[in-house]
């Protein structure tokens, strides 16, 4: 089975962080090893535009393996990560 060589996992817990999520993801996507990253964005029931901004930024960086996981209701930090 073929796997990505030395994949670098990153998990970003998101809950109502619309003002900050852009800077966070752009910083991740600018890293020299970004093409090797597997980024999981876990939106824990945000009531702002966090998930929409994540989707926009993901579309702007198609070369990075990034997935948005959305919880309908917040379960708190332990549920998110």
Secondary structure, 3 states (H helix, E strand, C coil): CCCCCCCEEEEEEECCCHHHHHHHHHHHHCCCCHHHEEEEEEEECCCCCHHHHHHHHHHHCCCCEEEEEEECCCCCHHHHC
